[in-house]
Amino acid sequence: MGLTGRLAVVTGAGRGIGRAVAIELARSGARLALVARSADQLAEVRDELAAAGTTAEVYPADLGDVDAVAELGARIERELGGVGVLVNNAGVVGPIGPTEQLTAADIERSYRVNAIAPVLLTAAFLASMRAAGWGRIVNVSTGVVARPAAMARGNTYVAAKSALEAHSLNLAAELAGTGITVNVYRPGRVDTAMQGWIRDQDPDAVGGGLVERFAASYRAGELITPTHSARVLVSRLGGTETGLVRDVADGDAA
Ligand SMILES: NC(=O)c1ccc[n+]([C@@H]2O[C@H](COP(=O)([O-])OP(=O)(O)OC[C@H]3O[C@@H](n4cnc5c(N)ncnc54)[C@H](OP(=O)(O)O)[C@@H]3O)[C@@H](O)[C@H]2O)c1
């Protein structure tokens, strides 16, 4: 699918879906730049990839610090060369709970990580993608954007991911004909630390039965593995389709 030797940046690559995406991209022949805050988790993934013969570099960074994102992107290109693939996967689901308890800081933090940082990191790589006439950008969203009422008490998350999806489809139109594709990926319900974090919240404080529903889904064995979701994402990466919202359920490469 044309990924051999391409430089791929994966955010949130230290665990969960991002880690699995990095592993699948490596299996497709890409070189990796791994971004997240937890340097120890990134180092583990780097070592795992190295043992399998893939070059990976780690870039510990807080994507909530949006003023530093452009420089992060520039640094990756200075050190590793032009980026061909960007998977904006890093995300946070909190705050969850009654909307009247949200603070401006909580809301802003979510939007920074879930919506603003992906736009800025994308922008940092567009010049080299345009020069190469090739680029693949995937923004990891959530299926609840299609049915926001299904995650009442998760207002900020659903709204921020909706903004990310709108950005993606708008940018795809802007980049039509350049060889750069921009697509949204909804990864399904995946057994990761994020799901565990929701289950660990106080059900009474969050309210609305949200924590109980996530716990029931886990107990019922409804969650898929990160590898399952990542394989579907990567299997579709090489194509020329752009401006699509894809869900893991639309295809099964596991
Ligand atoms: N799991 C699901 O069921 C599910 C469903 C729908 C959508 N998603 C989406 O899938 C993506 C991956 O989620 P996951 O389930 O794999 O979650 P996860 O296990 O919690 O992993 C999230 C990753 O994002 C990184 N991250 C979080 N905040 C960051 C920050 N401020 N700066 C840099 N990196 C940051 C985390 O690393 P650090 O904490 O070390 O920074 C971690 O590597 C997210 O966008 C999520 O919204 C997940």
The ligand as an SDF file (V2000), in Angstrom:
LIG
                    3D

 48 52  0  0  0  0  0  0  0  0999 V2000
  -11.1290    2.9870   23.7300 N   0  0  0  0  0  0  0  0  0  0  0  0
  -12.2840    3.2330   23.1460 C   0  0  0  0  0  0  0  0  0  0  0  0
  -13.2750    2.4950   23.3330 O   0  0  0  0  0  0  0  0  0  0  0  0
  -12.4180    4.4130   22.2150 C   0  0  0  0  0  0  0  0  0  0  0  0
  -13.6650    4.6060   21.5990 C   0  0  0  0  0  0  0  0  0  0  0  0
  -13.8150    5.6720   20.7280 C   0  0  0  0  0  0  0  0  0  0  0  0
  -12.7600    6.5120   20.4770 C   0  0  0  0  0  0  0  0  0  0  0  0
  -11.5460    6.3120   21.1000 N   0  0  0  0  0  0  0  0  0  0  0  0
  -10.4570    7.2340   20.7750 C   0  0  0  0  0  0  0  0  0  0  0  0
   -9.2960    6.5040   20.4490 O   0  0  0  0  0  0  0  0  0  0  0  0
   -8.1300    7.2690   20.7860 C   0  0  0  0  0  0  0  0  0  0  0  0
   -7.1780    6.4050   21.6040 C   0  0  0  0  0  0  0  0  0  0  0  0
   -7.8530    6.0530   22.7970 O   0  0  0  0  0  0  0  0  0  0  0  0
   -7.4390    4.8100   23.7240 P   0  0  0  0  0  0  0  0  0  0  0  0
   -8.6860    4.1460   24.0860 O   0  0  0  0  0  0  0  0  0  0  0  0
   -6.3150    4.0740   23.1080 O   0  0  0  0  0  0  0  0  0  0  0  0
   -6.9700    5.6360   25.0200 O   0  0  0  0  0  0  0  0  0  0  0  0
   -5.7390    5.4830   26.0280 P   0  0  0  0  0  0  0  0  0  0  0  0
   -5.4080    4.0480   26.2260 O   0  0  0  0  0  0  0  0  0  0  0  0
   -6.0740    6.3120   27.1830 O   0  0  0  0  0  0  0  0  0  0  0  0
   -4.5450    6.1330   25.2100 O   0  0  0  0  0  0  0  0  0  0  0  0
   -4.5610    7.5120   24.9290 C   0  0  0  0  0  0  0  0  0  0  0  0
   -3.2290    7.9190   24.4000 C   0  0  0  0  0  0  0  0  0  0  0  0
   -3.2560    9.3510   24.1970 O   0  0  0  0  0  0  0  0  0  0  0  0
   -2.1790    9.9320   24.9020 C   0  0  0  0  0  0  0  0  0  0  0  0
   -2.5140   11.2630   25.3910 N   0  0  0  0  0  0  0  0  0  0  0  0
   -3.5460   11.6150   26.1860 C   0  0  0  0  0  0  0  0  0  0  0  0
   -3.4450   12.9170   26.5060 N   0  0  0  0  0  0  0  0  0  0  0  0
   -2.3400   13.3860   25.8990 C   0  0  0  0  0  0  0  0  0  0  0  0
   -1.6900   14.6400   25.8840 C   0  0  0  0  0  0  0  0  0  0  0  0
   -2.1740   15.6940   26.5560 N   0  0  0  0  0  0  0  0  0  0  0  0
   -0.5510   14.7700   25.1640 N   0  0  0  0  0  0  0  0  0  0  0  0
   -0.0310   13.7210   24.4910 C   0  0  0  0  0  0  0  0  0  0  0  0
   -0.6080   12.5010   24.4680 N   0  0  0  0  0  0  0  0  0  0  0  0
   -1.7390   12.3410   25.1820 C   0  0  0  0  0  0  0  0  0  0  0  0
   -1.9250    8.9770   26.0590 C   0  0  0  0  0  0  0  0  0  0  0  0
   -0.5930    9.0750   26.5700 O   0  0  0  0  0  0  0  0  0  0  0  0
   -0.1890    9.9240   27.8790 P   0  0  0  0  0  0  0  0  0  0  0  0
   -1.3110    9.8100   28.8710 O   0  0  0  0  0  0  0  0  0  0  0  0
    1.0730    9.2820   28.2920 O   0  0  0  0  0  0  0  0  0  0  0  0
    0.0060   11.3080   27.3860 O   0  0  0  0  0  0  0  0  0  0  0  0
   -2.1090    7.6330   25.3970 C   0  0  0  0  0  0  0  0  0  0  0  0
   -0.9260    7.2460   24.7290 O   0  0  0  0  0  0  0  0  0  0  0  0
   -8.6300    8.5030   21.5220 C   0  0  0  0  0  0  0  0  0  0  0  0
   -8.6550    9.6050   20.6360 O   0  0  0  0  0  0  0  0  0  0  0  0
  -10.0330    8.1240   21.9270 C   0  0  0  0  0  0  0  0  0  0  0  0
  -10.8710    9.2300   22.0720 O   0  0  0  0  0  0  0  0  0  0  0  0
  -11.3680    5.2750   21.9680 C   0  0  0  0  0  0  0  0  0  0  0  0
  1  2  1  0
  2  3  2  0
  2  4  1  0
  4  5  1  0
  4 48  2  0
  5  6  2  0
  6  7  1  0
  7  8  2  0
  8  9  1  0
  8 48  1  0
  9 10  1  0
  9 46  1  0
 10 11  1  0
 11 12  1  0
 11 44  1  0
 12 13  1  0
 13 14  1  0
 14 15  2  0
 14 16  1  0
 14 17  1  0
 17 18  1  0
 18 19  2  0
 18 20  1  0
 18 21  1  0
 21 22  1  0
 22 23  1  0
 23 24  1  0
 23 42  1  0
 24 25  1  0
 25 26  1  0
 25 36  1  0
 26 27  1  0
 26 35  1  0
 27 28  2  0
 28 29  1  0
 29 30  1  0
 29 35  2  0
 30 31  1  0
 30 32  2  0
 32 33  1  0
 33 34  2  0
 34 35  1  0
 36 37  1  0
 36 42  1  0
 37 38  1  0
 38 39  2  0
 38 40  1  0
 38 41  1  0
 42 43  1  0
 44 45  1  0
 44 46  1  0
 46 47  1  0
M  CHG  2   8   1  16  -1
M  END
$$$$
